[in-house]
Amino acid sequence: MGRDTGNDAARDLLIARGADGLEHPGGTLLAHLDRVEARLADWDARDELRLAGLCHAFYGTDGFAGHLLPLEERGVLAAAIGEEAEALVYFYASCDREFSYEGVGNENGLFRDRFTGGTFTPTERRRRDFAELTAANELDVLRENRELWSRHGGGLLKLFTRWRSLLSEPAFEAARELLTLRGAEREAFLRGLERGEVRAGVVSQIERFGAFVELGGLDGMVSVAELSWSHVDAISDVVGEGQEVTVEVLDVDMDRERIALSLKALEPDPMAAFARAGFAGIRAGTVTRVLPFGVCVKVAPGVEGLVHEKDLGGLAPREGDELSVEVTSVNLVTRRVALRLRG
């Protein structure tokens, strides 16, 4: 079935079922459905997904109680738009959002059909289609209704950030453009943050200098130094894009509109625990890094110290080598552990 034929048949069916007379943010339900289909077209969605966008309200949704067709008449819609597009409409309509939204973002996550109560793991393609259609639908609703934008925009931006790997680049950028706070809302959000406050967020982007975390309308930055108490070789070893994290607010710079965050602040300091437990005596350590002025040696989980080159006695240890060392001092301010090589 060609896209134009399916589109015409779908619109005829929508009008016959009264979609042009139902109120919806931005006008009528039909106007909303037309805009969703147009948005998916702008994102270069395939024909079946665009038709599903136009028809996604036929069976109602978890957020739209009404329906234009009872489930007993699925064949009517399938005849108009094709079986694949109709299956997408059913899948979207059947979503139990509270249960399924978390699973959609996970490869092995479960999806619950609210009509049957059954659960299953969707295919990656189906999860991508669902995420794209959700973005097109929700962004249109929030663009047309400022109150809903204020109430739900931050939560949706975190959701779409969590789903970033499933969304097309145009869809994700559209979400960022619409849902990122600006103007008075942005200033109010910044002023509402306090040092020491703990917030839930989603990692939105990884850079060489740290990770950006979406807090619900604005990004904050976790620098490399604030990711972990342990040495970080690669940021991706600690966090990944789309990962949900809990962070502490370290600072809010109102002039530059920057938010400094920390992951490690919410974790016990292994160096402090090491110092409190006492560190006298000789212990085995593993060389973790070889530097021009010495070697770093791991002496406890999350604790590394330095053996200076002058104290190596001509040895040339390599990463992974085991050394016998004595801890001579621990400085919790400078975060330095001094070591002496023992025979």
C-alpha positions, -999 to +999 in steps of 0.1 A: +000+000+000+015+034-010+019+060+017-005+085+001-032+059-003-028+049+033-028+085+045-060+093+026-077+062+038-066+069+074-078+105+073-112+094+059-116+069+087-105+095+113-131+119+101-158+092+099-150+084+135-153+120+146-116+130+152-122+163+136-147+172+162-128+162+194-110+189+213-073+185+218-044+209+227-038+229+196-073+225+182-089+192+173-076+156+177-074+154+139-052+185+138-029+170+165-026+137+146-018+156+114+010+174+132+024+142+147+025+126+112+041+158+098+068+158+126+076+122+119+079+130+082+103+158+091+124+133+110+125+111+079+105+083+095+095+054+072+059+053+058+045+028+083+057+047+113+042+080+099+009+062+093+010+049+129+017+085+141-014+097+122-035+069+137-020+064+171-052+075+190-076+050+173-076+026+203-069+053+229-037+054+250-026+052+286-028+090+285-059+094+263-089+075+277-111+078+247-110+057+215-122+059+179-123+022+173-129-007+196-102-034+196-127-058+181-125-037+149-087-038+144-093-052+110-109-020+099-078+000+106-055-027+092-075-026+059-070+012+057-033+015+066-018-019+064-010-046+089+024-033+100+012+002+106-018-011+125+004-033+147+024-002+156-008+016+165-018-013+187+016-015+203+016+022+212-020+021+225-014-010+246+015+005+266+012+005+303+034+035+307+042+033+344+054-003+340+069-001+305+087+032+301+117+019+320+118-013+300+116+005+267+151+019+273+167-014+281+176-041+257+160-068+278+134-046+294+098-058+298+067-042+282+033-047+296+002-047+274-025-028+293-053-045+274-042-081+281-019-077+311+007-098+294+044-088+295+072-094+269+104-080+256+100-059+224+124-061+195+149-032+191+130-020+161+097-019+179+113+000+208+128+025+184+095+030+167+078+034+201+103+060+213+101+080+181+063+080+181+062+090+218+085+119+212+065+131+182+033+129+202+044+144+235+064+172+219+033+183+200+011+183+230+036+203+251+042+228+223+005+235+222-001+236+260+022+257+281+008+244+314+016+208+305+050+220+293+057+235+328+044+204+346+059+176+325+086+191+303+115+184+327+104+148+333+100+142+296+134+156+288+150+131+313+129+103+297+141+111+262+176+115+274+174+080+288+160+068+255+186+087+235+201+056+219+166+047+205+157+081+192+168+096+158+191+126+160+164+150+148+139+136+174+164+140+203+174+175+191+138+185+188+132+174+224+162+193+236+151+224+218+116+224+231+121+211+267+153+228+278+145+257+302+150+293+291+144+327+304+125+331+337+120+293+340+158+287+336+167+313+362+141+300+386+155+264+382+190+276+389+180+296+420+161+267+433+192+245+435+212+245+467+247+233+475+246+199+490+212+190+475+209+156+460+191+152+426+183+124+402+194+129+366+203+112+334+237+113+317+231+132+285+266+135+271+302+124+278+331+146+270+368+142+277+365+166+307+335+150+323+299+140+320+268+162+315+238+152+335+202+162+325+184+173+357+150+180+342+153+210+320+190+219+325+223+201+323+249+200+351+285+189+348+303+162+367+340+168+361+364+138+358+376+145+394+341+142+407+332+110+390+348+086+414+372+084+443+393+060+422+415+071+393+394+073+361+411+062+329+379+065+307+347+082+317+327+055+300+341+031+326+321+050+352+289+062+334+273+059+301+249+081+281+213+075+290+223+061+325+202+073+355+224+087+382+221+104+416+243+134+421+251+161+447+250+198+438+284+212+445+279+248+431+256+269+410+272+298+390+243+321+383+264+344+361+276+317+338+245+295+343+266+265+352+258+237+377+287+217+392+277+182+403+294+152+420+289+115+419+316+106+443+303+129+470+275+104+476+299+075+480+321+067+511+356+080+508+378+049+506+409+070+515+394+083+547+383+048+557+418+035+549+433+061+572+409+055+600+415+018+599+453+022+604+478+015+577+510+005+595+530-024+583+541-038+550+515-047+524+514-060+488+503-035+461+497-035+424+513-010+400+485+008+383+504+036+364+540+043+355+549+080+356+581+099+348+587+105+385+576+071+399+549+045+400+514+045+414+505+015+435+471+003+445+472-006+482+435-009+490+402-007+470+400+029+458+434+039+473+466+045+454+499+058+466+531+069+449+566+054+451+590+081+439+616+071+413+644+079+437+630+053+461+627+025+435+664+015+439+669+010+402+638-011+397+616-005+366+582-019+375+555-022+349+517-019+352+503-050+369+535-058+388+532-067+425+553-047+449+558-048+487+554-013+501+549+005+534+525+034+537+543+063+554+515+089+554+480+097+542+470+133+535+432+136+532+434+173+520+459+168+491+446+132+485+481+118+486+494+085+500+531+083+504+547+049+500+581+034+506+594+003+487+602-026+510+623-056+500 
